[in-house]
C-alpha cells in the first residue's frame, strides 16, 4: 500500500515538474530574454548570459524533482568539465539526460532538434541561446567545430535520440566526424537510470515503483589521434572512431589499443 501511495505521489510530482519546466521556459522567453536584448547589446555576451540563465534554471528544476522525491542522482568526475572547448559525448537513456548535462556544464552548447525551434515552450530559450539547429545540413559539422573553437563545451548524443526500450545502441557518425575533422579528443559521459523512467516510448506518468536513481560519470578523455594516422581519410577515421565509441559506451571495449 505504501509503495502504491509513493508511486501515486511521484506521478503527481512528475506532472508538476513538467508544468514548472514549461512555465519557467515561457517566463524566460517572455520576460528575461527580451530584457537581456534591451540591456546587453553585445551579441556574444548576451548569448553567454542566456546560457547561464538556462543552466541555473535547469539546476533548479533538478533540485525540485529531487525535493519532490521523483529522483535522486550521483555525479562523479564533474571537475573534468571545468575546462573549455570540450566535445562531450554521452549515451541517452532518458528524457532528462540533456537537462542534467546542460545544468552542470558551463559554457554549454548543443545540437537542438529542429522541432524545438517551433515549440512554444522551448523556442524562446533555444533561439536566444543560439544553439545549433540540427537542420543545418552540410554546415552542421562546421558549425559544431566553430562552436568548439570559440571555447564552448559542445554536448552531443551520438545516438541522435534516446536509446530504444530494447537497449540496442546505434551511434550515428556525426559525433565522430566532429571529433576527427575538428581534431578534438572526446570527453565521455556515461549516464544510467535505475529503475528506468522517461525512456524512449515511456509515457511520463509511468513512473517506476521506487524512486529512480541517476548516475552520471564523467570519464577521462579519449584520444582520437590514433584513429586518423597519416594516409587515412577523414571518412575512414570517423567510421573507425564511431565503431569504437559504440563499443565503448556499451561496455564492450574500455581502452583503445
C-alpha positions as CSV (number, residue, x, y, z in Angstrom):
1,X,0.0,0.0,0.0
2,X,2.8,2.4,0.9
3,X,4.5,1.7,-2.4
4,X,1.3,2.5,-4.3
5,X,0.9,5.7,-2.4
6,X,4.5,6.6,-3.0
7,X,4.2,5.9,-6.7
8,X,1.0,7.9,-6.9
9,X,2.7,10.9,-5.4
10,X,5.6,10.6,-7.8
11,X,3.2,10.6,-10.7
12,X,1.7,13.9,-9.5
13,X,5.1,15.3,-8.7
14,X,6.5,14.4,-12.2
15,X,3.5,16.1,-13.8
16,X,4.1,19.2,-11.5
17,X,7.7,19.2,-12.6
18,X,6.8,19.3,-16.3
19,X,4.3,22.2,-15.6
20,X,7.0,24.1,-13.7
21,X,9.5,23.4,-16.5
22,X,7.2,24.7,-19.2
23,X,6.2,27.8,-17.1
24,X,9.9,28.6,-16.5
25,X,10.7,28.3,-20.2
26,X,7.8,30.7,-21.0
27,X,8.8,33.2,-18.4
28,X,12.4,33.2,-19.8
29,X,11.0,33.8,-23.3
30,X,8.5,36.5,-22.4
31,X,10.4,38.4,-19.6
32,X,14.0,37.5,-19.1
33,X,15.3,37.2,-22.7
34,X,13.6,40.4,-24.0
35,X,15.1,42.3,-21.1
36,X,18.5,41.0,-21.9
37,X,18.1,42.1,-25.5
38,X,17.4,45.6,-24.3
39,X,20.2,45.8,-21.7
40,X,23.0,43.8,-23.4
41,X,23.8,44.9,-26.9
42,X,27.0,42.8,-27.5
43,X,25.8,39.5,-29.1
44,X,28.3,37.1,-27.6
45,X,27.9,38.5,-24.1
46,X,24.1,38.3,-24.4
47,X,24.2,34.6,-25.5
48,X,26.6,33.8,-22.6
49,X,24.2,35.3,-20.1
50,X,21.2,33.5,-21.7
51,X,23.0,30.2,-21.5
52,X,24.0,30.9,-17.8
53,X,20.3,31.6,-17.1
54,X,19.3,28.4,-18.7
55,X,21.9,26.4,-16.7
56,X,20.8,27.9,-13.4
57,X,17.1,27.3,-14.3
58,X,17.8,23.6,-15.1
59,X,19.8,23.2,-11.9
60,X,16.7,24.5,-10.0
61,X,14.5,22.1,-12.0
62,X,16.6,19.1,-11.0
63,X,16.7,20.3,-7.4
64,X,12.9,20.5,-7.5
65,X,12.5,16.9,-8.8
66,X,14.8,15.7,-6.1
67,X,13.0,17.6,-3.4
68,X,9.7,16.2,-4.6
69,X,11.0,12.6,-4.4
70,X,10.9,12.0,-8.1
71,X,14.6,11.1,-8.4
72,X,18.0,11.2,-6.8
73,X,21.3,11.5,-8.6
74,X,25.0,11.0,-8.2
75,X,27.7,12.8,-10.2
76,X,31.3,11.8,-10.5
77,X,34.2,13.4,-12.4
78,X,32.5,16.8,-12.6
79,X,35.8,18.6,-12.3
80,X,36.8,17.3,-15.8
81,X,34.1,19.6,-17.2
82,X,35.7,22.8,-15.8
83,X,37.7,23.2,-19.0
84,X,36.6,24.9,-22.2
85,X,36.3,23.7,-25.8
86,X,35.2,20.1,-24.8
87,X,33.5,17.7,-27.1
88,X,31.2,15.9,-24.6
89,X,29.6,12.7,-25.8
90,X,27.0,10.9,-23.8
91,X,24.7,8.0,-24.0
92,X,21.0,8.8,-24.0
93,X,18.7,6.5,-21.9
94,X,16.2,9.1,-20.6
95,X,14.5,12.4,-21.4
96,X,16.3,14.1,-18.6
97,X,19.9,13.4,-19.9
98,X,20.0,16.7,-21.7
99,X,18.7,18.5,-18.6
100,X,21.4,17.1,-16.4
101,X,24.3,17.9,-18.7
102,X,23.0,21.4,-19.6
103,X,22.6,22.1,-15.8
104,X,26.1,21.1,-14.8
105,X,28.2,22.0,-17.9
106,X,29.4,25.6,-18.0
107,X,29.5,27.4,-21.4
108,X,27.4,24.6,-22.8
109,X,26.3,24.4,-26.5
110,X,24.3,21.7,-28.0
111,X,22.6,20.4,-31.2
112,X,18.9,21.1,-30.9
113,X,16.2,19.3,-32.9
114,X,14.5,21.4,-35.4
115,X,11.2,20.8,-33.7
116,X,12.4,22.6,-30.6
117,X,12.8,25.8,-32.6
118,X,9.0,25.9,-33.2
119,X,7.8,24.5,-29.8
120,X,6.1,27.3,-27.8
121,X,7.9,26.2,-24.6
122,X,11.4,25.7,-26.0
123,X,11.6,28.0,-29.0
124,X,12.5,31.1,-26.9
125,X,15.4,29.6,-24.9
126,X,16.7,27.6,-27.9
127,X,16.8,30.7,-30.2
128,X,18.0,33.1,-27.5
129,X,20.9,30.8,-26.5
130,X,22.0,30.4,-30.1
131,X,22.1,26.6,-30.0
132,X,22.9,24.7,-33.2
133,X,19.9,23.6,-35.3
134,X,20.2,20.0,-36.5
135,X,18.5,21.0,-39.7
136,X,21.7,22.8,-40.7
137,X,22.5,20.2,-43.4
138,X,26.1,20.1,-44.7
139,X,27.0,23.1,-42.5
140,X,26.2,21.3,-39.3
141,X,29.6,19.7,-38.7
142,X,31.3,23.0,-39.5
143,X,29.0,24.9,-37.1
144,X,29.9,22.4,-34.3
145,X,33.6,22.7,-34.9
146,X,33.3,26.5,-34.9
147,X,31.5,26.4,-31.6
148,X,34.3,24.3,-30.0
149,X,36.9,26.7,-31.3
150,X,35.1,29.6,-29.6
151,X,35.7,27.7,-26.3
152,X,32.2,26.3,-25.9
153,X,31.6,22.9,-24.5
154,X,29.6,21.0,-27.1
155,X,27.2,18.3,-25.8
156,X,26.4,15.6,-28.4
157,X,24.4,12.4,-28.0
158,X,25.8,10.2,-30.8
159,X,22.6,8.1,-30.9
160,X,20.7,11.1,-32.0
161,X,17.7,10.1,-29.9
162,X,17.0,8.2,-26.7
163,X,18.1,4.5,-26.6
164,X,15.1,2.2,-27.6
165,X,13.4,0.1,-24.9
166,X,15.3,-2.9,-26.1
167,X,18.6,-1.3,-25.2
168,X,20.0,-1.5,-28.8
169,X,22.6,1.3,-29.1
170,X,23.3,2.6,-32.6
171,X,25.6,5.5,-33.0
172,X,25.3,7.9,-35.9
173,X,28.6,9.1,-37.4
174,X,28.1,12.9,-36.8
175,X,29.8,13.0,-33.4
176,X,32.8,11.1,-34.8
177,X,33.0,13.4,-37.8
178,X,33.1,16.4,-35.4
179,X,36.0,14.8,-33.4
180,X,38.0,13.8,-36.5
181,X,37.5,16.9,-38.6
182,X,37.8,19.2,-35.6
183,X,40.9,17.5,-34.2
184,X,39.1,17.1,-30.8
185,X,39.5,14.4,-28.2
186,X,36.3,13.1,-26.7
187,X,35.1,13.6,-23.1
188,X,32.8,10.7,-22.5
189,X,29.9,10.8,-20.0
190,X,28.1,7.6,-19.0
191,X,24.5,8.0,-17.8
192,X,22.4,5.3,-16.2
193,X,18.9,5.4,-14.6
194,X,17.7,2.7,-12.4
195,X,14.8,1.8,-12.4
196,X,14.1,3.2,-15.9
197,X,11.9,6.3,-16.3
198,X,11.2,8.7,-19.1
199,X,12.9,6.4,-21.6
200,X,12.0,6.2,-25.3
201,X,8.4,5.2,-25.7
202,X,7.7,5.5,-22.0
203,X,4.8,7.8,-21.0
204,X,5.8,10.4,-18.4
205,X,3.2,9.1,-15.9
206,X,4.5,5.6,-16.0
207,X,6.9,6.1,-13.1
208,X,8.7,3.1,-11.5
209,X,7.6,1.6,-8.2
210,X,10.6,3.1,-6.5
211,X,12.4,6.4,-6.9
212,X,14.8,6.5,-9.9
213,X,18.5,6.9,-9.3
214,X,20.6,8.7,-11.9
215,X,24.3,8.1,-12.1
216,X,26.3,10.5,-14.3
217,X,30.0,9.6,-14.6
218,X,32.5,11.8,-16.5
219,X,35.4,9.7,-17.6
220,X,38.9,10.5,-18.8
221,X,39.2,12.0,-22.3
222,X,39.5,9.6,-25.2
223,X,42.3,10.5,-27.7
224,X,41.2,10.4,-31.3
225,X,44.5,10.9,-33.0
226,X,45.2,7.2,-33.3
227,X,42.1,6.8,-35.5
228,X,43.4,9.2,-38.1
229,X,47.1,8.3,-38.8
230,X,48.8,9.7,-41.9
231,X,47.3,8.5,-45.1
232,X,43.9,7.6,-43.6
233,X,40.9,9.6,-44.9
234,X,38.7,11.5,-42.6
235,X,35.7,9.4,-43.6
236,X,37.6,6.1,-42.7
237,X,38.9,7.6,-39.4
238,X,35.3,8.7,-38.5
239,X,34.0,5.3,-39.2
240,X,36.7,3.6,-37.1
241,X,36.1,6.1,-34.2
242,X,32.3,5.7,-34.4
243,X,32.7,1.9,-34.1
244,X,35.0,2.3,-31.2
245,X,32.7,4.7,-29.4
246,X,29.7,2.5,-29.8
247,X,31.6,-0.4,-28.2
248,X,33.0,1.9,-25.5
249,X,29.6,3.2,-24.5
250,X,28.0,-0.3,-24.4
251,X,30.8,-1.6,-22.2
252,X,32.3,-3.9,-24.8
253,X,35.6,-2.0,-25.1
254,X,37.2,0.1,-22.3
255,X,40.5,1.1,-23.9
256,X,41.9,1.9,-27.3
257,X,45.0,0.0,-28.2
